[in-house]
Amino acid sequence: MADPSTYRPAPGEIPVDPGVYRFRDSARRVIYVGKAKSLRPRLSSYFQDLSALHPRTATMVTTAASVEWTVVSTEVEALQLEYSWIKEFDPRFNVKYRDDKSYPYLAVTMGEEFPRAQVMRGAKRKGTRYFGPYAHAWAIRETLDLLLRVFPVRTCSSGVFKRAGQVGRPCLLGYIDKCSAPCVGRVSPEEHRDIAADFCDFMAGNTTRFVKRLEREMAAASRELEFEQAARLRDDLVALGKALEKSAVVLGDGTDADVFALEEDGLEVAVQVFHVRGGRVRGQRGWVAEMDAESVPEIVGHLLQQVYGGESGEGVPREVLVPVLPDDPDAVSTWLGSLRGSNVDLRVPQRGDKRTLLETVHRNAKQSLARHKLARAGDLTARSQALQELQSTLDLVDAPLRVECYDISHIQGSQVVGSMVVFEDGLPRKSEYRRFVIRGEDVDDTAAMDEVLTRRFSRYLEERDQSSDVELGPDPEAGPERIDPDTGKPRKFAYPPNLVVVDGGLPQVNAARAALSALGIDDIAVVGLAKRLEEVWVPGQDYPVILPRTSEGLYLLQRVRDEAHRFAITFHRQRRSKAMTASALDGIPGLGETRRKALLRHFGSVKKVRAASVDDLVAVSGIGPALAATIAAELSSEGPATPAVNLMTGEIIDEDGAGQ
């Protein structure tokens, strides 16, 4: 491992101009390529304290042995040069936001004398028009088969085409009118090229003129009493309609756009892109890649560079819609425009159909990441590896077969709650989840964590003592039985964890360790997982444990932490919503929800209920004399009304419901 200070250039040597830089290892291999608006501050940021760097960046600078740079004139030139070098050197620390499979496209070889429509994968060729990508090749073939009725373009290979010309007899598609048979001269090369051009126009989204043309021709044939021709044209219209149904209309203005969305969890990022042409979704792509950046704008910049870097002008649409703009949006937009040959609108949609479509793409990205994580969690080998990694890394006596994670949730100290989630053998055990309402006001995170752990493990000690006093299992050597004889179910807090995980850094870990020590528990390991850099903190250690970004053990800790956070947030929102709808009528003995609604419906507000006499209250359906007296006494004993506050807006609301 190299020391970055050994090859750090003097700050005065580094120019402040835009440029591209390369880190090389001891064998002179390029391991990372990056660009910068100003080289000096960007390169200087790599040589700070390693603990402040992103884990992937820290690994890169300790692997490198030298750094060099090239100055360019503009940010756009830097973007172009960076892409060229990444493509040339394939650096190991430049994560590629591409999946491991090649998506199929519907391609029309317009560069040939007799253009051919076919399914193509891999690198794109000059002179060929591409439509897609599609998720499955069979989807292309179904669409192509429908459209050949109207656009009988050639689909056969060069060998079949040449052989048919030699024998003077077309293939089967020529006999059933799904090919214009240019191989035997039924149409001239110019006529066949016109058919292929019309096919490309239809696939590009110019569908209306073809549908209207067929409708006019069908009506004319019907007027001329050529009913067989009219029937064929009718069937052609049906074929076009079915082809159009396969691509949903999402934008009504015939927009050409690519819509990107991301979902990331700190370690991995799921990317989804919808290709919209002529207002219709013509293709969809999605993949999951390892995170290599600290911010979403940086990810978006890398993503656009790699998706469009190898595209021809036809592959770049007029609009590129993203969830957030990259760090240098003007430079990226100019670069995309240079690829397309005209202006490209790079922006974040704020409202309307395009915003709705972006939200749809984001849901797809979120589901994609969830499926990826579920598949990874369901892998028995990966789970076993994760448990073994945690055991060896944290110096545990046994593999942590039962892991409990705790999290605290609140807003500025109000409605403080805690959560406890349980993972057994690397999988969530939701029946063991528990929620805690923190007692007291103005409780900070460490005090709340101390209370949650104290309550949980006090119950564990009580259950353990009761089990050891009165019950023994069928195997005396196995220890006390932890099954409740009354219910036949495991006691709620009878099983201790092998590992306790808290959401936070060293203060939260020390609070958790202190809570367990106060109860005399010293045989349960405690660690904390900090969110920003995913460091694992151990009590009594000044520096965290850094697990590799690809570690299955880190992935398991992250899943446990995220689940505890989700569970705590859900409970906190429930309590906050309930508190926001609280009323002075709540808690009055004998006054249930139905009668409260009847009172408010009759009087109109709590203020008028408080001013009503007992006789007025009795007039309400369901309110008897005794209950009316109780209501009057409870409301009068409250004293002056305290103004209510809408917690969402901060607006003061009086009891009549009017904002002040």
C-alpha positions as CSV (number, residue, x, y, z in Angstrom):
1,M,0.0,0.0,0.0
2,A,1.5,3.3,-1.1
3,D,1.6,6.5,0.9
4,P,-0.1,9.2,-1.1
5,S,2.3,11.8,0.4
6,T,5.2,10.1,-1.6
7,Y,3.8,11.2,-4.9
8,R,1.7,14.2,-4.0
9,P,2.6,17.1,-6.4
10,A,3.3,20.5,-4.9
11,P,0.1,22.7,-4.9
12,G,1.9,25.3,-6.9
13,E,2.7,22.8,-9.7
14,I,-1.0,22.0,-10.4
15,P,-2.7,24.5,-12.8
16,V,-6.1,26.0,-12.1
17,D,-7.3,25.4,-15.6
18,P,-9.9,22.7,-16.7
19,G,-8.3,19.4,-17.4
20,V,-8.3,15.6,-17.1
21,Y,-6.1,13.7,-14.7
22,R,-4.9,10.0,-14.5
23,F,-3.7,8.0,-11.5
24,R,-1.2,5.2,-12.2
25,D,-0.1,2.3,-10.1
26,S,3.5,1.1,-9.6
27,A,3.3,-0.8,-12.9
28,R,2.3,2.4,-14.8
29,R,-1.2,1.1,-15.4
30,V,-4.0,3.7,-15.4
31,I,-6.3,3.0,-12.5
32,Y,-8.5,6.1,-12.4
33,V,-9.4,8.9,-14.8
34,G,-11.2,12.0,-13.8
35,K,-12.0,15.6,-15.0
36,A,-12.2,18.9,-13.2
37,K,-13.2,22.5,-13.9
38,S,-10.1,23.5,-12.0
39,L,-7.4,20.9,-11.5
40,R,-5.7,22.3,-8.4
41,P,-8.5,22.1,-5.9
42,R,-9.7,18.8,-7.3
43,L,-6.4,17.0,-7.1
44,S,-5.6,18.5,-3.7
45,S,-8.8,16.9,-2.4
46,Y,-7.3,13.5,-3.0
47,F,-4.4,14.1,-0.6
48,Q,-6.3,14.9,2.6
49,D,-6.7,12.7,5.6
50,L,-7.6,9.2,4.4
51,S,-10.4,8.9,7.1
52,A,-12.2,11.8,5.4
53,L,-12.2,10.2,2.0
54,H,-14.8,8.0,0.4
55,P,-13.7,4.3,1.0
56,R,-13.3,3.7,-2.7
57,T,-11.3,6.9,-3.1
58,A,-9.1,6.0,-0.2
59,T,-8.3,2.6,-1.7
60,M,-7.5,4.2,-5.0
61,V,-5.1,6.8,-3.7
62,T,-3.2,4.2,-1.7
63,T,-3.0,1.9,-4.7
64,A,-1.7,4.6,-7.0
65,A,1.9,5.5,-7.3
66,S,1.8,8.7,-9.4
67,V,-0.7,11.2,-10.9
68,E,-0.5,13.2,-14.1
69,W,-2.8,15.7,-15.8
70,T,-3.6,17.3,-19.2
71,V,-4.9,20.8,-19.5
72,V,-7.7,21.6,-21.9
73,S,-9.5,24.7,-23.0
74,T,-13.1,24.1,-21.9
75,E,-15.1,21.8,-19.7
76,V,-16.7,20.2,-22.7
77,E,-13.2,19.2,-24.0
78,A,-12.5,17.7,-20.6
79,L,-15.6,15.7,-20.7
80,Q,-14.8,14.3,-24.2
81,L,-11.2,13.5,-23.2
82,E,-12.2,11.8,-20.0
83,Y,-14.6,9.5,-21.9
84,S,-11.9,8.7,-24.5
85,W,-9.4,7.8,-21.8
86,I,-11.9,5.7,-19.8
87,K,-12.7,3.8,-23.0
88,E,-9.0,3.4,-23.9
89,F,-7.5,2.4,-20.5
90,D,-10.6,0.8,-18.8
91,P,-9.4,1.9,-15.3
92,R,-10.3,-0.4,-12.5
93,F,-11.6,2.4,-10.2
94,N,-13.9,3.9,-12.7
95,V,-17.1,2.0,-12.2
96,K,-19.1,1.5,-15.4
97,Y,-22.8,2.1,-15.1
98,R,-23.6,-0.6,-17.5
99,D,-25.1,-4.0,-16.9
100,D,-23.5,-7.3,-18.0
101,K,-25.9,-8.1,-20.8
102,S,-26.5,-6.6,-24.3
103,Y,-30.0,-5.4,-24.9
104,P,-31.5,-6.2,-28.3
105,Y,-32.5,-3.5,-30.8
106,L,-34.7,-3.5,-33.8
107,A,-32.2,-2.4,-36.5
108,V,-32.7,-1.4,-40.2
109,T,-29.5,-1.5,-42.3
110,M,-30.2,1.6,-44.3
111,G,-26.5,1.6,-45.4
112,E,-27.1,-1.5,-47.7
113,E,-28.5,-1.5,-51.2
114,F,-31.5,-3.5,-50.0
115,P,-32.1,-2.5,-46.3
116,R,-32.9,-5.3,-43.9
117,A,-34.8,-5.3,-40.7
118,Q,-33.4,-7.5,-38.0
119,V,-32.6,-8.0,-34.3
120,M,-29.2,-6.7,-33.4
121,R,-27.1,-6.7,-30.2
122,G,-23.7,-5.3,-29.3
123,A,-21.9,-2.3,-30.8
124,K,-23.8,-0.1,-33.2
125,R,-22.8,0.2,-36.8
126,K,-22.6,3.2,-39.0
127,G,-25.5,3.5,-41.5
128,T,-27.9,1.4,-39.5
129,R,-31.0,2.9,-37.7
130,Y,-31.7,1.4,-34.3
131,F,-35.0,1.3,-32.3
132,G,-35.2,0.2,-28.7
133,P,-33.7,-1.2,-26.7
134,Y,-36.2,-3.9,-25.9
135,A,-36.2,-6.1,-22.8
136,H,-36.6,-9.3,-24.9
137,A,-35.8,-10.3,-28.4
138,W,-39.3,-11.9,-28.8
139,A,-40.9,-8.5,-28.3
140,I,-39.0,-7.2,-31.3
141,R,-40.0,-10.2,-33.4
142,E,-43.7,-9.9,-32.5
143,T,-43.7,-6.2,-33.4
144,L,-41.8,-6.8,-36.7
145,D,-44.2,-9.6,-37.7
146,L,-47.2,-7.3,-37.2
147,L,-45.6,-4.5,-39.2
148,L,-44.5,-6.6,-42.2
149,R,-48.1,-6.7,-43.4
150,V,-47.9,-2.9,-44.0
151,F,-44.2,-2.4,-44.6
152,P,-42.9,-5.6,-46.4
153,V,-39.3,-4.8,-45.9
154,R,-36.6,-7.5,-46.3
155,T,-35.7,-9.5,-43.2
156,C,-33.7,-12.4,-44.7
157,S,-29.9,-12.9,-44.4
158,S,-27.5,-12.1,-47.2
159,G,-27.1,-15.8,-48.1
160,V,-30.8,-16.4,-48.4
161,F,-31.3,-13.2,-50.3
162,K,-28.5,-14.1,-52.8
163,R,-29.8,-17.7,-53.3
164,A,-33.3,-16.5,-54.0
165,G,-32.0,-14.2,-56.7
166,Q,-30.1,-17.0,-58.3
167,V,-33.0,-19.4,-58.5
168,G,-35.5,-16.7,-59.3
169,R,-38.0,-17.7,-56.6
170,P,-38.6,-15.7,-53.4
171,C,-38.8,-17.2,-49.9
172,L,-42.1,-18.0,-48.0
173,L,-42.4,-14.4,-46.8
174,G,-42.5,-13.2,-50.4
175,Y,-45.4,-15.6,-51.2
176,I,-47.5,-14.5,-48.2
177,D,-46.9,-10.8,-48.9
178,K,-44.8,-10.1,-45.8
179,C,-41.8,-9.2,-48.0
180,S,-41.8,-7.1,-51.2
181,A,-39.3,-9.6,-52.7
182,P,-36.6,-7.3,-54.1
183,C,-34.5,-10.4,-54.5
184,V,-36.5,-11.4,-57.7
185,G,-37.2,-7.9,-58.9
186,R,-40.8,-7.4,-57.7
187,V,-39.8,-4.0,-56.6
188,S,-36.8,-1.8,-57.6
189,P,-34.1,-0.9,-55.1
190,E,-35.5,2.6,-54.9
191,E,-39.0,1.3,-54.1
192,H,-37.7,-1.1,-51.5
193,R,-35.7,1.7,-49.9
194,D,-38.8,3.8,-49.7
195,I,-40.6,1.0,-47.9
196,A,-37.7,0.7,-45.4
197,A,-37.8,4.5,-44.9
198,D,-41.5,4.4,-44.2
199,F,-40.9,1.6,-41.7
200,C,-38.3,3.7,-40.0
201,D,-40.6,6.7,-39.8
202,F,-43.3,4.6,-38.3
203,M,-41.0,3.2,-35.7
204,A,-39.6,6.7,-34.9
205,G,-43.1,7.8,-33.9
206,N,-44.6,9.3,-37.1
207,T,-47.6,7.0,-37.0
208,T,-50.5,9.2,-37.7
209,R,-49.9,9.7,-41.4
210,F,-49.7,6.0,-42.1
211,V,-52.9,5.2,-40.2
212,K,-54.8,8.0,-42.0
213,R,-53.3,6.9,-45.4
214,L,-54.6,3.4,-44.9
215,E,-58.0,4.7,-43.8
216,R,-58.3,6.8,-47.0
217,E,-57.2,3.9,-49.2
218,M,-59.7,1.5,-47.5
219,A,-62.5,4.0,-47.9
220,A,-61.6,4.5,-51.6
221,A,-61.5,0.7,-52.2
222,S,-64.9,0.3,-50.6
223,R,-66.4,3.1,-52.8
224,E,-64.9,1.3,-55.9
225,L,-66.6,-2.0,-54.6
226,E,-63.2,-3.6,-54.3
227,F,-64.1,-5.3,-51.0
228,E,-61.2,-7.8,-51.0
229,Q,-58.7,-4.9,-51.2
230,A,-60.7,-3.0,-48.5
231,A,-60.6,-6.1,-46.3
232,R,-56.8,-6.4,-46.7
233,L,-56.4,-2.7,-45.8
234,R,-58.6,-3.2,-42.8
235,D,-56.4,-6.0,-41.6
236,D,-53.4,-3.8,-42.1
237,L,-55.0,-1.2,-39.9
238,V,-55.6,-3.8,-37.2
239,A,-51.9,-4.8,-37.4
240,L,-50.8,-1.2,-37.0
241,G,-53.2,-0.8,-34.0
242,K,-51.7,-3.9,-32.3
243,A,-48.2,-2.7,-32.9
244,L,-49.1,0.7,-31.4
245,E,-50.7,-1.0,-28.4
246,K,-47.3,-2.5,-27.5
247,S,-45.8,0.9,-26.7
248,A,-47.8,3.0,-24.3
249,V,-48.5,6.7,-25.0
250,V,-46.9,8.6,-22.1
251,L,-46.5,12.1,-23.6
252,G,-49.0,13.7,-25.8
253,D,-46.8,16.1,-27.7
254,G,-44.8,13.6,-29.6
255,T,-41.7,14.1,-27.4
256,D,-38.4,12.4,-27.9
257,A,-36.8,11.9,-24.6
258,D,-34.8,9.6,-22.4
259,V,-35.9,9.6,-18.7
260,F,-33.4,8.5,-16.1
261,A,-34.1,7.6,-12.5
262,L,-31.8,6.3,-9.7
263,E,-32.3,4.5,-6.4
264,E,-29.2,4.1,-4.2
265,D,-28.6,2.7,-0.7
266,G,-25.0,3.8,-0.2
267,L,-23.4,0.7,-1.5
268,E,-25.2,0.1,-4.8
269,V,-27.3,2.1,-7.2
270,A,-30.1,0.9,-9.4
271,V,-30.5,2.8,-12.7
272,Q,-33.6,2.8,-14.9
273,V,-34.1,4.6,-18.2
274,F,-37.2,4.8,-20.4
275,H,-36.6,5.6,-24.1
276,V,-39.6,7.7,-25.3
277,R,-39.9,8.4,-29.0
278,G,-42.9,10.1,-30.5
279,G,-44.5,10.3,-27.1
280,R,-44.4,6.5,-26.7
281,V,-42.1,4.3,-24.6
282,R,-40.1,2.5,-27.2
283,G,-37.7,0.8,-24.8
284,Q,-36.5,0.3,-21.3
285,R,-33.2,-0.5,-19.7
286,G,-32.2,-1.1,-16.1
287,W,-29.2,-2.3,-14.2
288,V,-27.6,-2.3,-10.7
289,A,-24.0,-1.1,-10.2
290,E,-21.7,-0.4,-7.3
291,M,-21.6,3.1,-6.0
292,D,-18.4,5.0,-6.9
293,A,-19.4,8.5,-5.9
294,E,-20.5,10.4,-2.8
295,S,-23.3,12.4,-4.4
296,V,-26.1,11.7,-6.8
297,P,-25.2,14.6,-9.2
298,E,-21.8,13.0,-9.6
299,I,-23.4,9.6,-10.4
300,V,-25.7,11.3,-12.9
301,G,-22.7,12.9,-14.7
302,H,-20.9,9.6,-15.0
303,L,-24.0,7.8,-16.1
304,L,-24.8,10.2,-18.9
305,Q,-21.2,10.1,-20.1
306,Q,-21.1,6.3,-20.3
307,V,-24.6,5.9,-21.8
308,Y,-24.2,8.4,-24.6
309,G,-20.4,8.3,-25.1
310,G,-20.6,5.6,-27.8
311,E,-23.9,6.8,-29.3
312,S,-24.3,8.2,-32.8
313,G,-26.3,11.4,-33.3
314,E,-29.5,9.4,-33.7
315,G,-29.1,7.8,-30.3
316,V,-29.3,11.1,-28.4
317,P,-32.8,12.5,-28.0
318,R,-33.9,16.1,-27.9
319,E,-34.6,15.9,-24.2
320,V,-32.8,14.1,-21.4
321,L,-34.8,14.1,-18.1
322,V,-32.9,13.3,-14.9
323,P,-33.7,13.3,-11.2
324,V,-31.0,15.8,-10.4
325,L,-28.6,17.8,-12.6
326,P,-25.0,16.7,-12.8
327,D,-22.3,18.9,-11.3
328,D,-21.6,20.7,-14.6
329,P,-24.9,20.6,-16.4
330,D,-24.0,23.2,-19.1
331,A,-20.9,21.3,-20.1
332,V,-22.8,18.0,-20.3
333,S,-25.6,19.6,-22.3
334,T,-23.2,21.1,-24.7
335,W,-21.4,17.7,-25.1
336,L,-24.7,15.9,-25.8
337,G,-25.6,18.6,-28.3
338,S,-22.3,18.0,-30.1
339,L,-23.1,14.3,-30.4
340,R,-26.7,14.9,-31.6
341,G,-25.8,17.8,-33.9
342,S,-28.5,20.1,-32.4
343,N,-29.4,21.4,-28.9
344,V,-30.2,18.9,-26.2
345,D,-32.4,20.0,-23.3
346,L,-31.0,18.4,-20.1
347,R,-33.2,19.2,-17.1
348,V,-35.2,18.0,-14.1
349,P,-39.0,18.0,-14.8
350,Q,-40.9,19.8,-12.1
351,R,-44.6,19.2,-13.0
352,G,-47.0,17.7,-15.5
353,D,-46.8,14.5,-17.5
354,K,-43.0,14.5,-17.6
355,R,-42.7,14.7,-13.9
356,T,-45.3,11.9,-13.5
357,L,-43.2,9.8,-16.0
358,L,-40.0,10.4,-14.0
359,E,-41.8,9.2,-10.8
360,T,-42.9,6.0,-12.7
361,V,-39.3,5.4,-13.8
362,H,-38.1,5.9,-10.2
363,R,-40.6,3.3,-8.9
364,N,-39.1,0.9,-11.4
365,A,-35.6,1.7,-10.1
366,K,-36.7,1.3,-6.5
367,Q,-38.3,-2.1,-7.3
368,S,-35.2,-3.1,-9.3
369,L,-32.9,-2.5,-6.3
370,A,-35.3,-4.2,-3.9
371,R,-35.4,-7.3,-6.2
372,H,-31.6,-7.3,-6.4
373,K,-31.2,-7.1,-2.6
374,L,-33.8,-9.8,-2.1
375,A,-32.1,-12.1,-4.5
376,R,-28.8,-11.4,-2.8
377,A,-30.3,-11.9,0.7
378,G,-31.9,-15.2,-0.4
379,D,-28.5,-16.6,-1.4
380,L,-27.6,-19.1,1.3
381,T,-23.9,-19.0,0.4
382,A,-23.8,-15.2,0.6
383,R,-25.5,-15.2,4.0
384,S,-23.1,-17.8,5.3
385,Q,-20.2,-15.7,4.0
386,A,-21.6,-12.6,5.6
387,L,-21.8,-14.2,9.0
388,Q,-18.3,-15.6,8.8
389,E,-16.9,-12.2,7.8
390,L,-18.6,-10.5,10.7
391,Q,-17.3,-13.2,13.1
392,S,-13.7,-12.9,11.9
393,T,-13.7,-9.1,11.5
394,L,-15.3,-8.3,14.8
395,D,-13.4,-11.1,16.7
396,L,-16.7,-12.8,17.8
397,V,-16.6,-16.1,19.6
398,D,-19.5,-17.5,17.4
399,A,-21.1,-16.5,14.2
400,P,-23.8,-13.8,14.9
401,L,-26.8,-16.1,14.0
402,R,-29.1,-13.6,15.8
403,V,-28.5,-9.9,15.2
404,E,-30.6,-7.2,16.8
405,C,-30.4,-3.6,15.6
406,Y,-31.8,-0.5,17.4
407,D,-32.6,3.0,16.0
408,I,-34.1,6.2,17.4
409,S,-36.4,8.5,15.5
410,H,-37.8,11.9,16.3
411,I,-38.2,15.5,15.1
412,Q,-36.3,18.0,17.2
413,G,-36.8,15.9,20.3
414,S,-40.6,15.4,19.9
415,Q,-42.4,12.1,19.7
416,V,-39.2,10.2,20.4
417,V,-39.5,6.5,19.6
418,G,-37.1,3.5,19.3
419,S,-37.2,0.4,17.1
420,M,-35.7,-3.1,17.5
421,V,-35.4,-5.4,14.5
422,V,-34.1,-9.0,14.6
423,F,-32.3,-10.9,11.9
424,E,-31.7,-14.6,12.3
425,D,-29.4,-16.5,10.0
426,G,-29.1,-13.4,7.9
427,L,-32.9,-13.1,7.3
428,P,-35.4,-10.7,9.0
429,R,-37.6,-12.3,11.7
430,K,-40.5,-9.8,11.8
431,S,-42.4,-11.5,14.6
432,E,-39.6,-10.5,16.9
433,Y,-39.6,-6.8,16.0
434,R,-40.4,-4.4,18.8
435,R,-41.3,-0.7,19.2
436,F,-40.5,1.6,22.1
437,V,-42.1,4.9,23.2
438,I,-39.4,7.0,24.9
439,R,-40.4,8.5,28.2
440,G,-39.7,12.0,29.1
441,E,-39.1,15.2,27.1
442,D,-36.1,16.6,25.4
443,V,-34.3,13.3,25.3
444,D,-31.2,13.1,23.1
445,D,-30.2,10.1,21.0
446,T,-27.8,8.6,23.4
447,A,-30.2,8.9,26.4
448,A,-33.0,7.4,24.2
449,M,-30.7,4.5,23.1
450,D,-29.7,3.9,26.8
451,E,-33.4,3.7,27.7
452,V,-34.4,1.3,24.9
453,L,-31.5,-1.1,25.6
454,T,-32.1,-1.0,29.3
455,R,-35.8,-1.8,28.9
456,R,-35.2,-4.6,26.4
457,F,-32.4,-6.3,28.3
458,S,-34.0,-5.9,31.7
459,R,-36.9,-7.9,30.3
460,Y,-34.4,-10.5,29.0
461,L,-32.9,-10.9,32.5
462,E,-36.3,-11.3,34.0
463,E,-37.3,-13.9,31.5
464,R,-34.0,-15.7,31.9
465,D,-34.4,-15.8,35.7
466,Q,-38.0,-17.0,35.5
467,S,-37.0,-19.7,33.0
468,S,-34.1,-20.9,35.1
469,D,-36.2,-21.0,38.3
470,V,-39.3,-23.0,37.1
471,E,-38.6,-24.6,33.7
472,L,-36.1,-27.0,32.2
473,G,-36.3,-28.2,28.7
474,P,-36.3,-31.9,27.6
475,D,-32.5,-31.8,27.4
476,P,-31.1,-30.6,30.7
477,E,-27.7,-29.8,29.1
478,A,-29.4,-27.4,26.6
479,G,-30.3,-24.9,29.4
480,P,-33.7,-23.5,30.5
481,E,-36.7,-23.7,28.3
482,R,-37.8,-20.4,26.9
483,I,-41.3,-21.3,25.8
484,D,-44.2,-19.8,27.6
485,P,-46.3,-22.7,29.0
486,D,-49.5,-20.6,28.9
487,T,-49.3,-19.5,25.2
488,G,-47.0,-22.2,23.8
489,K,-45.0,-19.4,22.1
490,P,-41.4,-18.2,22.8
491,R,-41.2,-15.6,25.5
492,K,-40.9,-12.1,24.0
493,F,-37.4,-11.2,25.2
494,A,-36.1,-14.6,26.2
495,Y,-33.5,-15.0,23.5
496,P,-30.3,-12.9,23.7
497,P,-28.6,-11.7,20.5
498,N,-25.1,-12.6,19.4
499,L,-24.6,-9.1,18.1
500,V,-26.2,-5.7,18.9
501,V,-26.0,-3.1,16.1
502,V,-26.9,0.5,16.7
503,D,-27.5,3.1,14.0
504,G,-24.8,5.7,14.6
505,G,-21.2,6.3,15.5
506,L,-19.0,6.1,18.6
507,P,-21.3,8.1,21.0
508,Q,-24.3,5.8,20.2
509,V,-22.0,2.7,20.6
510,N,-20.6,3.8,23.9
511,A,-24.1,4.5,25.2
512,A,-25.2,1.0,24.2
513,R,-22.2,-0.6,25.8
514,A,-22.8,1.4,29.0
515,A,-26.4,0.3,29.2
516,L,-25.5,-3.3,28.9
517,S,-22.7,-3.0,31.4
518,A,-25.0,-1.4,33.9
519,L,-27.1,-4.5,33.7
520,G,-24.1,-6.8,34.2
521,I,-24.2,-8.1,30.6
522,D,-20.7,-8.4,29.1
523,D,-21.1,-11.4,26.7
524,I,-23.0,-9.6,23.9
525,A,-21.0,-7.8,21.2
526,V,-22.0,-4.2,20.3
527,V,-21.1,-2.3,17.2
528,G,-22.4,0.8,15.4
529,L,-22.8,1.5,11.7
530,A,-22.3,5.1,10.7
531,K,-24.3,6.3,7.7
532,R,-21.9,8.6,5.9
533,L,-19.0,6.3,5.2
534,E,-20.5,3.0,6.4
535,E,-17.8,2.7,9.1
536,V,-18.2,0.0,11.8
537,W,-17.5,1.4,15.3
538,V,-16.5,-0.9,18.2
539,P,-16.7,0.3,21.8
540,G,-13.3,1.4,23.2
541,Q,-11.6,1.9,19.9
542,D,-10.6,5.3,18.6
543,Y,-10.8,4.3,14.9
544,P,-13.6,2.4,13.0
545,V,-13.3,-0.9,11.3
546,I,-13.5,-0.4,7.5
547,L,-15.1,-3.3,5.7
548,P,-14.6,-3.6,1.9
549,R,-17.4,-2.1,-0.1
550,T,-18.1,-5.5,-1.7
551,S,-18.2,-7.3,1.6
552,E,-21.2,-9.5,2.3
553,G,-20.7,-8.7,6.0
554,L,-21.1,-5.0,5.4
555,Y,-24.1,-5.6,3.1
556,L,-25.8,-7.6,6.0
557,L,-25.1,-4.8,8.5
558,Q,-26.5,-2.3,6.1
559,R,-29.7,-4.3,5.5
560,V,-30.2,-4.6,9.3
561,R,-29.5,-0.9,9.9
562,D,-31.9,0.2,7.1
563,E,-34.6,-2.1,8.3
564,A,-34.3,-0.7,11.8
565,H,-34.5,2.9,10.4
566,R,-37.5,2.1,8.3
567,F,-39.3,0.5,11.3
568,A,-38.5,3.5,13.5
569,I,-39.6,6.0,11.0
570,T,-42.9,4.3,10.3
571,F,-43.7,4.2,14.0
572,H,-42.7,7.8,14.5
573,R,-45.0,8.9,11.6
574,Q,-47.9,7.0,13.1
575,R,-47.5,8.7,16.5
576,R,-46.9,12.2,14.9
577,S,-50.1,11.8,12.8
578,K,-52.1,10.8,15.9
579,A,-50.8,13.7,17.9
580,M,-51.7,16.2,15.1
581,T,-55.3,15.0,15.2
582,A,-55.6,15.2,19.0
583,S,-58.6,17.0,20.5
584,A,-59.8,18.2,23.9
585,L,-62.6,15.6,23.7
586,D,-60.1,12.8,23.6
587,G,-59.7,10.9,26.9
588,I,-63.1,11.9,28.4
589,P,-64.5,8.7,30.0
590,G,-67.4,7.2,28.2
591,L,-67.0,9.4,25.1
592,G,-66.0,7.2,22.2
593,E,-65.3,8.1,18.6
594,T,-68.9,7.9,17.4
595,R,-70.2,10.3,20.1
596,R,-67.3,12.7,19.6
597,K,-68.2,12.9,15.9
598,A,-71.9,13.5,16.9
599,L,-70.9,16.3,19.2
600,L,-68.8,18.0,16.6
601,R,-71.4,17.5,13.9
602,H,-74.0,19.1,16.2
603,F,-72.0,22.1,17.6
604,G,-69.5,22.6,14.8
605,S,-66.3,23.0,17.0
606,V,-64.8,22.1,20.4
607,K,-65.1,25.8,21.5
608,K,-68.9,25.6,21.1
609,V,-69.0,22.2,22.9
610,R,-67.2,23.8,25.8
611,A,-69.6,26.7,25.9
612,A,-72.7,24.4,25.8
613,S,-74.7,23.7,29.0
614,V,-75.6,20.2,30.2
615,D,-79.1,20.5,28.7
616,D,-77.6,21.5,25.4
617,L,-75.3,18.4,25.5
618,V,-78.2,16.1,26.3
619,A,-79.9,17.2,23.1
620,V,-77.2,15.4,21.1
621,S,-78.1,11.9,20.1
622,G,-76.4,9.3,22.2
623,I,-75.4,11.7,25.0
624,G,-77.2,11.0,28.3
625,P,-77.4,13.3,31.4
626,A,-74.6,11.5,33.2
627,L,-72.2,11.7,30.2
628,A,-73.2,15.3,29.5
629,A,-72.3,16.2,33.1
630,T,-69.0,14.4,32.7
631,I,-68.2,16.2,29.5
632,A,-69.0,19.6,30.9
633,A,-66.9,18.9,34.0
634,E,-63.9,17.7,32.0
635,L,-64.0,20.6,29.6
636,S,-64.5,23.2,32.3
637,S,-61.6,21.8,34.4
638,E,-59.1,22.3,31.5
639,G,-59.0,26.1,32.0
640,P,-58.2,28.5,29.2
641,A,-57.8,26.8,25.8
642,T,-54.3,26.4,24.5
643,P,-54.0,27.4,20.9
644,A,-53.4,24.4,18.6
645,V,-50.5,24.4,16.0
646,N,-50.5,22.7,12.7
647,L,-47.2,20.8,12.9
648,M,-46.9,20.6,9.1
649,T,-47.2,24.4,8.4
650,G,-46.6,26.0,11.9
651,E,-49.9,27.9,11.6
652,I,-51.8,28.6,14.8
653,I,-55.3,27.3,14.7
654,D,-58.1,28.3,17.0
655,E,-60.8,25.9,18.1
656,D,-63.2,27.2,15.5
657,G,-60.8,25.8,12.8
658,A,-59.7,29.2,11.5
659,G,-56.0,29.9,10.9
660,Q,-54.6,33.1,12.4
